[in-house]
Amino acid sequence: VQLQASGGGLVQPGDSLRLSCAASGGAFRRHAVAWFRQTPGMERTFVAAINRSGGRVYDSDSVKARFAISMGSAWNTVYLQMNSLRPEDTAVYYCAAGSSVIASNVASRTAYAHWGLGTQVTVSS
């Protein structure tokens, strides 16, 4: 599975963005798909994930209240709708897919074998 993330940009606090993660070569099939983010000098951290059954996991209540992960009808694109963006949301956002993701490892980078190049999100006034 090859992944392509897009949709990042420069926005002001309170604005919204929708990130897309497209799977080339077909659908995600049995994969769970997640979004991670990374700021310079920091580790890449989990944001949200979705599985084939539509189950969703979010990093925190704050993220859950503002972000929504969803899957396109053909199961070949995953979206991350980000609302009420804050400066601390500034990061490079990566999408990832894994076929062995379970509840206990859903937030772990090592659970995901396939990664796309990141898309930069900058929230600044």
Long-range contacts (C-beta under 8 A, 24 or more apart in sequence): 1-25, 1-26, 1-28, 1-29, 1-31, 1-97, 1-114, 2-114, 2-116, 3-95, 3-96, 3-97, 3-114, 3-115, 3-116, 4-116, 4-117, 5-93, 5-94, 5-95, 5-116, 5-117, 5-118, 5-119, 6-119, 7-119, 8-92, 8-93, 8-118, 8-119, 8-120, 8-121, 8-122, 9-120, 9-121, 9-122, 10-122, 10-124, 11-85, 11-121, 11-122, 11-123, 12-123, 12-124, 12-125, 13-85, 13-86, 13-87, 13-123, 13-124, 13-125, 14-84, 14-85, 15-85, 15-123, 16-81, 16-82, 16-83, 16-84, 16-85, 17-82, 17-85, 17-121, 18-79, 18-80, 18-81, 18-82, 19-79, 19-80, 19-82, 19-93, 19-95, 19-119, 19-121, 20-77, 20-78, 20-79, 21-77, 21-78, 21-79, 21-80, 21-95, 21-116, 22-76, 22-77, 23-76, 23-77, 23-97, 26-76, 27-74, 27-75, 27-76, 28-52, 28-71, 28-75, 28-76, 28-78, 28-97, 29-75, 29-99, 30-99, 31-97, 31-98, 31-99, 31-101, 31-114, 32-97, 32-98, 32-99, 32-101, 32-106, 32-111, 33-71, 33-78, 33-95, 33-96, 33-97, 34-95, 34-96, 34-97, 34-98, 34-101, 34-106, 34-112, 35-69, 35-78, 35-80, 35-93, 35-94, 35-95, 35-96, 36-93, 36-94, 36-95, 36-96, 36-109, 37-89, 37-91, 37-92, 37-93, 37-94, 37-121, 38-91, 38-92, 38-94, 38-118, 39-90, 39-91, 39-92, 44-94, 44-109, 46-106, 46-107, 46-108, 46-109, 47-80, 47-93, 48-80, 49-101, 49-106, 49-107, 50-78, 51-101, 57-103, 57-106, 57-107, 59-107, 82-121, 85-121, 85-123, 86-123, 87-123, 87-124, 88-123, 89-121, 89-123, 90-121, 90-122, 90-123, 90-124, 91-120, 91-121, 92-118, 92-119, 92-120, 92-121, 93-118, 93-119, 93-120, 93-121, 94-118
